[in-house]
Amino acid sequence: MAGWAIAVHGGAGVDPNLPAERQEQAKQLLTRVLNLGIDALRSSGSAIDVVELVVRELESDPFFNSGRGSALTENGTVEMEASIMDGAGRRCGAVSGLTTVKNPVSLARLVMDKSPHSYLAFSGAEKFAKQMGVEMVDNDYFITQDNVEMLKLAKEADSIVFDYRIPTVGYETCGTGVESPIQMNGLPISIYAPETVGCVVVDSQGRCAAATSTGGLLNKRMGRIGDSPLIGAGTYACDICAVSCTGEGEAIIRGTLAREVGAVMEYKGLGLQDAVDFVIKERLDDGKAGLIAVSKTGEVSYGFNCVGMFRGCATQNGFMEVGIWD
């Protein structure tokens, strides 16, 4: 055993002109949740407990797109989704369409631990949450003024609206009349908010776990489900690694991105970093995304093919890094 390792992310695809103040805010949040996970691991916390703990903290902070601060749907409401996976036995839980559950990742954990199912959605997931006694809040709790303004811009724009969440290289004009550089399933989308959050951990016993949570796309259609709650796409953990993805959900789904990392490690014999590099290069087609990963031997890795990814990682041997750019 090489010891524990942890990685967190706050989304892939960052404006290269992101104001320095917001860069610093992002790094401070990533550092805070990373240290929260490190403290838990030093106290012999299990991988599955630590990923839930860290993602809950990210959901409770409005900076990134999950929990409070989630992107708004076309109707101005929030529909959240999350998943969690324990590499020991490949146990998993996932939820979608949540509107009143304060911490979606914890409901996903309960689906895994307290139900015979792996995935619950919309009214069924909300009913299960009430039965489990989890904390519920009004939908207004999740809505921030920043996201209200962003949705207004999205509604007014003929095409894409650029803000700090959206990569803008080569697209100097903002607002209406700009052809969208981002496509999903071959069609341009009107606005893109990729700031999914996630955490992957290998603990001191070599057990791997992953968790991912998001509010999804800004101005998305009601009922749209992305990669984050889909086991094998946005989240995956097994006995050799754990992976959490972020970015263009439809491309991540098509590439079964998270599972592919474990698959090429298992079937091609690649190490963690080589597996991450291979998957980012060969499995995204024209999609833009990123991921974080850990291995059972205490390795930590990340990769992305877009402009930046909010991320942080640390290992038991004292290595720690928080970054945004390459």
NORBELLIN-V920355 format. One record per residue. N is the residue number from 1. RES is the residue in one letter. SS is DSSP state (H for helix, E for strand, L for the rest). OMEGA is omega in whole degrees, 0 to 359 (NA if undefined). D_LAST is the distance of its C-alpha to the last C-alpha in Angstrom with 2 decimals. Layout:
N | RES | SS | OMEGA | D_LAST
N | RES | SS | OMEGA | D_LAST
This chain:
1 | M | L | 180 | 29.23
2 | A | L | 180 | 26.10
3 | G | L | 184 | 26.07
4 | W | L | 174 | 24.27
5 | A | E | 182 | 20.60
6 | I | E | 172 | 19.02
7 | A | E | 177 | 15.90
8 | V | E | 172 | 15.80
9 | H | E | 177 | 14.02
10 | G | E | 175 | 14.98
11 | G | E | 178 | 13.93
12 | A | E | 181 | 11.48
13 | G | L | 188 | 11.58
14 | V | L | 175 | 11.22
15 | D | L | 179 | 13.03
16 | P | L | 177 | 11.12
17 | N | L | 178 | 14.44
18 | L | L | 181 | 14.51
19 | P | L | 183 | 17.09
20 | A | H | 180 | 16.33
21 | E | H | 180 | 19.00
22 | R | H | 174 | 17.48
23 | Q | H | 181 | 14.07
24 | E | H | 177 | 16.29
25 | Q | H | 179 | 18.41
26 | A | H | 181 | 15.68
27 | K | H | 178 | 14.56
28 | Q | H | 179 | 18.28
29 | L | H | 179 | 19.05
30 | L | H | 178 | 16.42
31 | T | H | 181 | 17.72
32 | R | H | 182 | 21.23
33 | V | H | 176 | 21.11
34 | L | H | 178 | 19.31
35 | N | H | 175 | 22.16
36 | L | H | 178 | 24.63
37 | G | H | 179 | 23.64
38 | I | H | 179 | 23.66
39 | D | H | 179 | 27.14
40 | A | H | 180 | 28.39
41 | L | H | 177 | 27.28
42 | R | H | 177 | 28.90
43 | S | L | 177 | 31.97
44 | S | L | 174 | 32.04
45 | G | L | 179 | 30.81
46 | S | L | 182 | 30.47
47 | A | H | 184 | 27.26
48 | I | H | 178 | 28.73
49 | D | H | 184 | 29.87
50 | V | H | 180 | 26.58
51 | V | H | 177 | 24.51
52 | E | H | 180 | 27.26
53 | L | H | 184 | 27.37
54 | V | H | 182 | 23.69
55 | V | H | 174 | 23.58
56 | R | H | 181 | 26.91
57 | E | H | 178 | 25.49
58 | L | H | 177 | 22.64
59 | E | H | 184 | 25.36
60 | S | H | 178 | 27.49
61 | D | L | 186 | 25.07
62 | P | L | 186 | 24.95
63 | F | L | 181 | 21.43
64 | F | L | 187 | 19.83
65 | N | L | 174 | 21.60
66 | S | L | 180 | 23.87
67 | G | L | 175 | 27.35
68 | R | L | 186 | 28.23
69 | G | L | 179 | 26.12
70 | S | L | 176 | 25.96
71 | A | L | 183 | 25.76
72 | L | L | 176 | 29.28
73 | T | E | 177 | 31.14
74 | E | L | 180 | 33.19
75 | N | L | 179 | 36.02
76 | G | L | 178 | 34.21
77 | T | L | 179 | 34.19
78 | V | L | 170 | 31.67
79 | E | L | 187 | 31.49
80 | M | E | 178 | 29.17
81 | E | E | 183 | 28.28
82 | A | E | 174 | 26.98
83 | S | E | 179 | 27.28
84 | I | E | 181 | 27.39
85 | M | E | 178 | 28.01
86 | D | E | 183 | 29.51
87 | G | L | 177 | 28.90
88 | A | H | 181 | 32.36
89 | G | H | 181 | 34.54
90 | R | H | 175 | 31.84
91 | R | E | 183 | 33.31
92 | C | E | 174 | 31.65
93 | G | E | 182 | 32.31
94 | A | E | 180 | 31.06
95 | V | E | 176 | 32.16
96 | S | E | 173 | 31.89
97 | G | E | 181 | 33.58
98 | L | E | 181 | 33.91
99 | T | L | 184 | 35.22
100 | T | L | 181 | 36.71
101 | V | E | 187 | 35.10
102 | K | L | 181 | 33.29
103 | N | L | 183 | 30.90
104 | P | H | 183 | 30.37
105 | V | H | 180 | 28.63
106 | S | H | 174 | 31.83
107 | L | H | 175 | 34.00
108 | A | H | 178 | 32.00
109 | R | H | 179 | 32.73
110 | L | H | 174 | 36.38
111 | V | H | 179 | 36.50
112 | M | H | 189 | 35.42
113 | D | H | 191 | 37.79
114 | K | H | 178 | 40.73
115 | S | L | 176 | 41.21
116 | P | L | 187 | 42.10
117 | H | L | 176 | 39.32
118 | S | L | 189 | 35.58
119 | Y | E | 174 | 34.90
120 | L | E | 185 | 36.73
121 | A | E | 172 | 36.18
122 | F | H | 188 | 37.56
123 | S | H | 178 | 41.10
124 | G | H | 178 | 41.39
125 | A | H | 178 | 38.31
126 | E | H | 178 | 39.60
127 | K | H | 178 | 43.02
128 | F | H | 179 | 41.64
129 | A | H | 178 | 39.75
130 | K | H | 179 | 43.08
131 | Q | H | 181 | 44.83
132 | M | H | 178 | 42.32
133 | G | L | 179 | 42.70
134 | V | L | 182 | 39.04
135 | E | L | 180 | 38.36
136 | M | E | 179 | 38.76
137 | V | L | 174 | 38.18
138 | D | L | 180 | 38.93
139 | N | H | 180 | 36.37
140 | D | H | 180 | 36.26
141 | Y | H | 186 | 34.56
142 | F | H | 189 | 31.29
143 | I | L | 177 | 31.44
144 | T | L | 180 | 29.85
145 | Q | H | 177 | 30.88
146 | D | H | 182 | 27.37
147 | N | H | 174 | 27.42
148 | V | H | 180 | 31.01
149 | E | H | 178 | 30.06
150 | M | H | 178 | 27.17
151 | L | H | 178 | 29.62
152 | K | H | 177 | 32.12
153 | L | H | 180 | 29.79
154 | A | H | 180 | 29.02
155 | K | H | 183 | 32.76
156 | E | H | 186 | 33.53
157 | A | L | 173 | 30.95
158 | D | L | 185 | 32.06
159 | S | L | 187 | 28.54
160 | I | L | 174 | 25.12
161 | V | L | 178 | 24.43
162 | F | L | 170 | 21.11
163 | D | L | 186 | 20.18
164 | Y | L | 182 | 17.27
165 | R | L | 194 | 16.66
166 | I | L | 178 | 16.46
167 | P | L | 188 | 14.00
168 | T | L | 182 | 16.08
169 | V | L | 178 | 14.78
170 | G | L | 180 | 18.09
171 | Y | L | 187 | 20.23
172 | E | L | 183 | 21.59
173 | T | L | 180 | 24.68
174 | C | L | 173 | 24.81
175 | G | L | 188 | 27.56
176 | T | L | 174 | 30.34
177 | G | L | 180 | 30.78
178 | V | L | 179 | 27.16
179 | E | L | 184 | 26.72
180 | S | L | 176 | 24.24
181 | P | L | 184 | 21.15
182 | I | L | 180 | 20.70
183 | Q | E | 172 | 23.25
184 | M | E | 186 | 24.37
185 | N | L | 176 | 26.96
186 | G | L | 182 | 27.18
187 | L | E | 178 | 28.16
188 | P | E | 175 | 26.45
189 | I | L | 189 | 25.96
190 | S | L | 177 | 26.85
191 | I | L | 189 | 24.07
192 | Y | L | 178 | 20.97
193 | A | L | 192 | 19.94
194 | P | L | 193 | 17.37
195 | E | L | 167 | 17.17
196 | T | L | 173 | 18.68
197 | V | E | 179 | 18.58
198 | G | E | 178 | 18.82
199 | C | E | 173 | 19.34
200 | V | E | 184 | 19.90
201 | V | E | 161 | 22.03
202 | V | E | 184 | 23.97
203 | D | L | 185 | 26.83
204 | S | L | 177 | 28.96
205 | Q | L | 180 | 31.18
206 | G | L | 179 | 28.50
207 | R | L | 183 | 28.74
208 | C | E | 177 | 25.73
209 | A | E | 180 | 25.35
210 | A | E | 175 | 23.09
211 | A | E | 182 | 23.53
212 | T | E | 181 | 22.12
213 | S | E | 182 | 23.55
214 | T | E | 168 | 23.35
215 | G | L | 177 | 25.52
216 | G | L | 182 | 24.40
217 | L | L | 172 | 24.23
218 | L | L | 181 | 25.68
219 | N | L | 179 | 29.03
220 | K | E | 174 | 29.14
221 | R | L | 175 | 32.54
222 | M | L | 178 | 34.54
223 | G | L | 179 | 34.29
224 | R | L | 177 | 30.94
225 | I | L | 180 | 29.26
226 | G | L | 183 | 25.61
227 | D | L | 191 | 23.79
228 | S | L | 179 | 23.40
229 | P | L | 186 | 27.02
230 | L | L | 179 | 27.31
231 | I | E | 183 | 27.41
232 | G | L | 178 | 25.66
233 | A | L | 181 | 23.52
234 | G | L | 184 | 21.60
235 | T | E | 174 | 22.79
236 | Y | E | 173 | 24.14
237 | A | E | 177 | 25.36
238 | C | L | 183 | 27.78
239 | D | L | 181 | 29.05
240 | I | L | 183 | 26.11
241 | C | E | 173 | 22.96
242 | A | E | 187 | 21.80
243 | V | E | 171 | 19.24
244 | S | E | 186 | 18.36
245 | C | E | 180 | 16.86
246 | T | E | 178 | 15.88
247 | G | E | 183 | 15.87
248 | E | L | 189 | 18.63
249 | G | H | 183 | 21.42
250 | E | H | 177 | 23.73
251 | A | H | 178 | 21.35
252 | I | H | 178 | 20.53
253 | I | H | 182 | 24.30
254 | R | H | 182 | 25.19
255 | G | L | 188 | 22.86
256 | T | L | 197 | 23.93
257 | L | H | 184 | 20.30
258 | A | H | 179 | 20.68
259 | R | H | 182 | 23.85
260 | E | H | 178 | 22.51
261 | V | H | 178 | 20.25
262 | G | H | 182 | 23.46
263 | A | H | 182 | 25.50
264 | V | H | 172 | 23.73
265 | M | H | 183 | 23.72
266 | E | H | 189 | 27.41
267 | Y | H | 178 | 28.62
268 | K | L | 178 | 26.49
269 | G | L | 181 | 26.18
270 | L | L | 170 | 22.40
271 | G | L | 187 | 20.59
272 | L | H | 183 | 18.15
273 | Q | H | 178 | 14.84
274 | D | H | 179 | 16.66
275 | A | H | 178 | 18.02
276 | V | H | 180 | 14.81
277 | D | H | 180 | 13.47
278 | F | H | 184 | 16.96
279 | V | H | 178 | 17.30
280 | I | H | 183 | 14.17
281 | K | H | 192 | 15.34
282 | E | H | 189 | 19.06
283 | R | L | 182 | 19.96
284 | L | L | 183 | 18.46
285 | D | L | 179 | 20.46
286 | D | L | 182 | 19.49
287 | G | L | 179 | 18.08
288 | K | L | 184 | 14.72
289 | A | E | 175 | 13.66
290 | G | E | 179 | 11.72
291 | L | E | 171 | 13.32
292 | I | E | 183 | 13.77
293 | A | E | 170 | 16.41
294 | V | E | 176 | 18.74
295 | S | E | 182 | 21.52
296 | K | L | 180 | 25.09
297 | T | L | 175 | 24.64
298 | G | L | 175 | 22.19
299 | E | L | 175 | 18.89
300 | V | E | 186 | 15.83
301 | S | E | 172 | 12.89
302 | Y | E | 176 | 10.45
303 | G | E | 177 | 9.14
304 | F | E | 181 | 8.76
305 | N | L | 181 | 9.78
306 | C | L | 182 | 9.66
307 | V | L | 174 | 8.18
308 | G | L | 173 | 6.36
309 | M | E | 175 | 8.23
310 | F | E | 187 | 10.42
311 | R | E | 172 | 10.76
312 | G | E | 179 | 12.56
313 | C | E | 180 | 14.23
314 | A | E | 178 | 17.10
315 | T | E | 184 | 19.69
316 | Q | L | 182 | 23.32
317 | N | L | 175 | 22.93
318 | G | L | 178 | 21.34
319 | F | L | 175 | 17.59
320 | M | E | 181 | 15.77
321 | E | E | 172 | 12.26
322 | V | E | 184 | 11.38
323 | G | E | 179 | 8.14
324 | I | L | 187 | 7.02
325 | W | L | 179 | 3.83
326 | D | L | NA | 0.00
